[in-house]
């Protein structure tokens, strides 16, 4: 008889947020695969759960996935947990789920705590349409691309040391964009600060937030409206004899669309 994989979300801060169903699954599992055995042991000890723990982290994910699949094929039940929240969501587990699907093993996913959903709801920003970006890119160009293209609410994780920088980049794109900085969710020092990108960039310009941070960013204006009109204006000036960079600078002052973006758009179209 084949075993199965049970994906178990764990508390993101407050240990009382674990569900009864997760505890039951952890008790019944033959093996509990976890990022940090010490951290998971703290949760299990809190509720008197005994279980065999094996490390399953980014560094050994591929090799460990093969081992666990072999155990499940032999009939074992494996519970997968991450340090906090839902496994696979910016945490290890994807390779194991893929391997289970390929081997024809059952994958059971339990509901539970999620920093993504907690931050989205706490932000007070629209939640009908939203997307999750994982950890924001470190490179400025990639970061700008993510921040410019979101027309729906965006939820992302960020390092405390880079929060101020990322907010400053967003403020440079759209200073009035609504933002919520959600810090230490469900923990003793939980804090949600709401404001514009400019306001929060100034708030964190000199002092980094402490603890784990989730950013929720309101949607921007759809691209292709004001920007496309501005780009058409630049093109018309260039066709009339103006140089590209001065033309982009003039239209940028009139429309508010960044000159560099207009110049790049014009160059890409010409190329």
N, C-alpha and C positions, 0 to 999 in steps of 0.2 A: 504494500500500500504506500503510495507516495505521500510525502509530507507536504507542507505548505509554508508560505511566508506570510507573516502577519506584521504589517507596518503600523507601528504604535507611536503616535505623537506624545511627547512628554511636556511637562510644564515649562513655560518660558521664563519663569521666575518664582512664582508662588507654588510650592509643592502640593498645595491643596487643590490645584486645578487639574490634577490627573483624574481621568474618568474611571469608574468602576469597571468598565469593560476592558480598558487597557490593563488595569491591575490583574484582572482575571486572565487575560491573555499572557501576561508576563509570568504568572504562576504556572500556567499550563505548558509554556514553551520548554522545549528541550535545551535550546540555546538562545541566549539573548545577545545579539550582535549590536555593539554600541561604539560610539566614537571614543569616549573616555570611560574606562571601566570604573575608575574611582568616582566619577560624577554620577554615573548610573547606579553604582552601589549605594550611594547616599539616598537616592530615591527609593530603591528597593528595600533598604534597611528601615526607612521611615514607615513602610507599610508591611513589614515582615515577610517580604517576598524573597524566597531563596531561588537562585537560578545560576546556571553556568554562564558566565560572561566571557565573550571573546571580543577583541578589539576589531572594529571595522571602521577604518578611517581613510582619508584620501590617499595616504601613502601606501596602504596595502589593499586597496579596494579591489583591484582586479584579481589578485591571487586569492584573497579571502572569499570573493564571490564564487569562484570555482569550488572551493572547499565546502562552502555552505550549500551550494546546489547539490553536491554529492551527498551531503548529509540528508537533505530533504528528499532526494530520490530514494534514499534508504529508508525513509519513513519519518524522519525527524521534523518537528515543528520549530521554525526559527522566528523569533520576534526581532524586528529591526527597530532600533531607536537611535535618535541623534541626541546631542547634548541638550537641546531645547527645541520644542516645536515639532513640526512635521518633517520627517526624513525626506530627502530629495530636494526640499525647498531651500536652496543655497546650502545644502548639507549632503554628505555622502548617501548613496543608496541607489542611484540610477542604474549603475552597472549590475547590481544584484537583481533589481526588478527586471531588467532586460534579460538577464540570464535565466531567471525563473520562467519568463514568458516563452523564451526559446526552448526551454526544457519541458514545457507543457505543465508546469507546476502552478498551483493555485496561488494567487496573490490577494490577500485580504487587507483592505486599508481601513483603519479605524479613524473616526473623527476625533478631534481634540483641539488643544490649544494651538494658536497660530499668531505669531507676531504681526504677520501681514494683515490679517483681518482685524485684529485688535487695533492696529494703527489706523487703518482705513476708517473704521467706525469712529474712533476717538478724534480723528482730525476734523470732523464736521464738514468735510468736503464731499462733493457728489460721489455717490457710490454705485449709480446705475451702470456706468461704464468706466472701467478702470483696468489697469494692467500692472503687472509686477515686473520690475527690472532687475531683481536680484541685487547684488552689490554694484554700485555705480562705478563706471570705468575710471581708472586713474588718469589716463591720458586726456589732456584738455580737449583735443579735437573730438575724441570719441564721446567724452562727457557732454560737450556742446550738442553733438548729434542726437543723443538721447533726450536732452532737455528741450531741444527745439521741436522734436517731432511728436511730442505727446499732446494730443488734442483731448484726451480723456485724463482722468485723475491717475497719477503715477505714484506707485508705492515702491520704495527702494530702501535697501540697507546701506548704511554708510559708516565708515570708521569715525570715531569722535575726533580724531586728529585731522580729518579731511572735511568735516562737516562745514566749517566756516568757508573753506575754499570753494566747495561745491555750491554753497548758497551764493557766494560772490559771483561765480560764473553765471548762475541762473539770474541774479539781479542785473548782470550786464546784458542779458538777453531780454528779460522782461521784469523790470523792478517791481511791478504791481502784481505779479503772479502770486496767488495765495498759497501759503505753505504751512504745514504743521511739522514741528520737530518733536517726535515722540521718543522719550528717553526712559529706559529702565521700566518698560511696561510690566505691570502686575507685581513689581517689586516695591519695597518700602519707599524708595525715593522716586517713584513714578512721576513723570512730568510731561505735560503736553503744552508746548508753546505754539501759538498760532499768530500769524501775521503775514505781511507781504515778504517777498524775497528780499527786498531792500532792507526792511526792518530787521529781519532775522540774520541777514548777512552782517549787518552792523552789530547785532547782539553777540555774534560769535566771532567777530573779527579779531578780538584780543584774547578771548578765553574759550577754550574747547569745552564742549559738553562732556559730562562724565557718564561712563557706562555705555550700554548698547543703545544704538540710535536707529530709528526708522524714520525716513522722510516721506511725507505725503505731499505731493505737489499738484495743485489744481491744473486743469487742462488749459492749454494755450489756444490762441486763435488758429483755426485751420490754415495751413499753408496753401498757397495758390490763390489767395484773394488779394490782399494788399501787396504782398510780395510779388505776385505775378504782374500786377499793374505797374509796380515800381520798376521791375525788370524790363518791361516793355518800354517804359520811358527812357531808361538807360540805353536800350538798343536803338531807339529812335534818335537819340542825341549822337550816338556813335555813327550811325548811318548818315547823319547830317554833317559829319566831319569832326566831332569832338573826340578827344582821347578817352580811352575806357576808364582809367582811374579817376580823372577829374569829373567825368560824367556820373560815375557811381557816387562820388562824394556829394555832388550837388543834389542828386535825387535822394540820397540818404538823409540829408538835412531837411528836405521837404516832407519825406514820408515816415522817417523814423526807422526804416529798414536798414540794418547795418551795411555800411559801404563795402566791407569785405565780402559779405554774403552776395551782394549784387554783382560785385566784380567776378567772384567765382562762378556765379550762375551764368553770367554773360560769356565768360571764357569757356565754360563747359559746352554751352550751346554752339559757340563758334567752332570749337574743336570737333 
